[in-house]
């Protein structure tokens, strides 16, 4: 996740996207507030928040470059992602 956030940071640098920068900052804060040793619901919730903010940044970048928004379910259709849960399992 750390690498993913850092790559988003690099990709965001050439663009004037203040909202995306705020979301990326929130993603880093949520990620670094998670305690992997805890392993409990609090750690998972922090990771969920980090991922949600990161997806907002990704969507802003995609929109900036004229590409369609990121959809996790669309990703599952394109790749062999056998371990991605189906909606019924959420």
Phi and psi restraints in degrees (value plus and minus 20) as a CYANA .aco file:
   2 UNK   PHI     -77.5   -37.5
   2 UNK   PSI     -65.2   -25.2
   3 UNK   PHI     -83.5   -43.5
   3 UNK   PSI     -60.3   -20.3
   4 UNK   PHI     -80.8   -40.8
   4 UNK   PSI     -66.8   -26.8
   5 UNK   PHI     -84.2   -44.2
   5 UNK   PSI     -59.5   -19.5
   6 UNK   PHI     -87.0   -47.0
   6 UNK   PSI     -56.5   -16.5
   7 UNK   PHI     -87.3   -47.3
   7 UNK   PSI     -58.6   -18.6
   8 UNK   PHI     -82.1   -42.1
   8 UNK   PSI     -59.8   -19.8
   9 UNK   PHI     -80.6   -40.6
   9 UNK   PSI     -64.4   -24.4
  10 UNK   PHI     -84.4   -44.4
  10 UNK   PSI     -64.0   -24.0
  11 UNK   PHI     -87.0   -47.0
  11 UNK   PSI     -48.8    -8.8
  12 UNK   PHI     -99.9   -59.9
  12 UNK   PSI     -42.4    -2.4
  13 UNK   PHI     -70.7   -30.7
  13 UNK   PSI     -64.9   -24.9
  14 UNK   PHI     -95.8   -55.8
  14 UNK   PSI     -24.5    15.5
  15 UNK   PHI    -128.2   -88.2
  15 UNK   PSI     127.5   167.5
  16 UNK   PHI    -111.5   -71.5
  16 UNK   PSI      66.0   106.0
  17 UNK   PHI    -150.0  -110.0
  17 UNK   PSI      58.5    98.5
  18 UNK   PHI     -79.7   -39.7
  18 UNK   PSI     -59.2   -19.2
  19 UNK   PHI     -85.0   -45.0
  19 UNK   PSI     -60.8   -20.8
  20 UNK   PHI     -85.6   -45.6
  20 UNK   PSI     -58.1   -18.1
  21 UNK   PHI     -84.6   -44.6
  21 UNK   PSI     -60.4   -20.4
  22 UNK   PHI     -83.3   -43.3
  22 UNK   PSI     -64.5   -24.5
  23 UNK   PHI     -83.4   -43.4
  23 UNK   PSI     -58.1   -18.1
  24 UNK   PHI     -86.0   -46.0
  24 UNK   PSI     -59.4   -19.4
  25 UNK   PHI     -81.5   -41.5
  25 UNK   PSI     -62.3   -22.3
  26 UNK   PHI     -86.1   -46.1
  26 UNK   PSI     -55.8   -15.8
  27 UNK   PHI     -84.2   -44.2
  27 UNK   PSI     -66.0   -26.0
  28 UNK   PHI     -81.1   -41.1
  28 UNK   PSI     -63.8   -23.8
  29 UNK   PHI     -81.5   -41.5
  29 UNK   PSI     -64.7   -24.7
  30 UNK   PHI     -85.2   -45.2
  30 UNK   PSI     -61.8   -21.8
  31 UNK   PHI     -83.3   -43.3
  31 UNK   PSI     -66.3   -26.3
  32 UNK   PHI     -95.5   -55.5
  32 UNK   PSI     -33.2     6.8
  33 UNK   PHI    -105.3   -65.3
  33 UNK   PSI     -32.8     7.2
  34 UNK   PHI     -96.6   -56.6
  34 UNK   PSI     124.2   164.2
  35 UNK   PHI    -133.6   -93.6
  35 UNK   PSI      81.7   121.7
  36 UNK   PHI     -82.1   -42.1
  36 UNK   PSI     -45.0    -5.0
  37 UNK   PHI     -89.9   -49.9
  37 UNK   PSI     -48.6    -8.6
  38 UNK   PHI     -85.5   -45.5
  38 UNK   PSI     -72.7   -32.7
  39 UNK   PHI      47.4    87.4
  39 UNK   PSI     -16.8    23.2
  40 UNK   PHI    -110.7   -70.7
  40 UNK   PSI    -190.8  -150.8
  41 UNK   PHI     -81.2   -41.2
  41 UNK   PSI     -52.8   -12.8
  42 UNK   PHI     -83.0   -43.0
  42 UNK   PSI     -62.5   -22.5
  43 UNK   PHI     -85.8   -45.8
  43 UNK   PSI     -62.3   -22.3
  44 UNK   PHI     -85.8   -45.8
  44 UNK   PSI     -58.3   -18.3
  45 UNK   PHI     -85.0   -45.0
  45 UNK   PSI     -60.8   -20.8
  46 UNK   PHI     -82.5   -42.5
  46 UNK   PSI     -62.1   -22.1
  47 UNK   PHI     -85.9   -45.9
  47 UNK   PSI     -57.8   -17.8
  48 UNK   PHI     -82.3   -42.3
  48 UNK   PSI     -62.9   -22.9
  49 UNK   PHI     -83.9   -43.9
  49 UNK   PSI     -63.0   -23.0
  50 UNK   PHI     -80.1   -40.1
  50 UNK   PSI     -64.6   -24.6
  51 UNK   PHI     -86.6   -46.6
  51 UNK   PSI     -59.4   -19.4
  52 UNK   PHI     -83.4   -43.4
  52 UNK   PSI     -65.6   -25.6
  53 UNK   PHI     -83.3   -43.3
  53 UNK   PSI     -60.1   -20.1
  54 UNK   PHI     -83.1   -43.1
  54 UNK   PSI     -58.1   -18.1
  55 UNK   PHI     -85.4   -45.4
  55 UNK   PSI     -54.6   -14.6
  56 UNK   PHI     -83.8   -43.8
  56 UNK   PSI     -61.9   -21.9
  57 UNK   PHI     -82.9   -42.9
  57 UNK   PSI     -65.9   -25.9
  58 UNK   PHI     -79.0   -39.0
  58 UNK   PSI     -63.8   -23.8
  59 UNK   PHI     -83.9   -43.9
  59 UNK   PSI     -59.4   -19.4
  60 UNK   PHI     -81.4   -41.4
  60 UNK   PSI     -62.6   -22.6
  61 UNK   PHI     -85.3   -45.3
  61 UNK   PSI     -63.1   -23.1
  62 UNK   PHI     -82.0   -42.0
  62 UNK   PSI     -63.3   -23.3
  63 UNK   PHI     -83.9   -43.9
  63 UNK   PSI     -60.6   -20.6
  64 UNK   PHI     -80.1   -40.1
  64 UNK   PSI     -54.3   -14.3
  65 UNK   PHI    -116.3   -76.3
  65 UNK   PSI     -15.4    24.6
  66 UNK   PHI      62.9   102.9
  66 UNK   PSI      -5.7    34.3
  67 UNK   PHI    -116.9   -76.9
  67 UNK   PSI     137.6   177.6
  68 UNK   PHI     -88.3   -48.3
  68 UNK   PSI     135.5   175.5
  69 UNK   PHI     -81.2   -41.2
  69 UNK   PSI     134.1   174.1
  70 UNK   PHI     -96.5   -56.5
  70 UNK   PSI     113.2   153.2
  71 UNK   PHI    -151.0  -111.0
  71 UNK   PSI      98.1   138.1
  72 UNK   PHI     -76.3   -36.3
  72 UNK   PSI     -56.1   -16.1
  73 UNK   PHI     -89.8   -49.8
  73 UNK   PSI     -54.4   -14.4
  74 UNK   PHI     -85.2   -45.2
  74 UNK   PSI     -57.9   -17.9
  75 UNK   PHI     -79.4   -39.4
  75 UNK   PSI     -63.7   -23.7
  76 UNK   PHI     -82.6   -42.6
  76 UNK   PSI     -50.6   -10.6
  77 UNK   PHI     -92.5   -52.5
  77 UNK   PSI     -50.2   -10.2
  78 UNK   PHI    -106.6   -66.6
  78 UNK   PSI     -44.1    -4.1
  79 UNK   PHI    -143.2  -103.2
  79 UNK   PSI     135.2   175.2
  80 UNK   PHI     -98.2   -58.2
  80 UNK   PSI      67.6   107.6
  81 UNK   PHI    -135.1   -95.1
  81 UNK   PSI      50.2    90.2
  82 UNK   PHI     -81.5   -41.5
  82 UNK   PSI     -43.6    -3.6
  83 UNK   PHI    -114.4   -74.4
  83 UNK   PSI     -19.5    20.5
  84 UNK   PHI     -96.6   -56.6
  84 UNK   PSI     104.6   144.6
  85 UNK   PHI     -88.3   -48.3
  85 UNK   PSI     126.2   166.2
  86 UNK   PHI    -100.0   -60.0
  86 UNK   PSI     139.9   179.9
  87 UNK   PHI     -70.7   -30.7
  87 UNK   PSI     -59.6   -19.6
  88 UNK   PHI     -80.9   -40.9
  88 UNK   PSI     -45.9    -5.9
  89 UNK   PHI    -110.5   -70.5
  89 UNK   PSI     -26.4    13.6
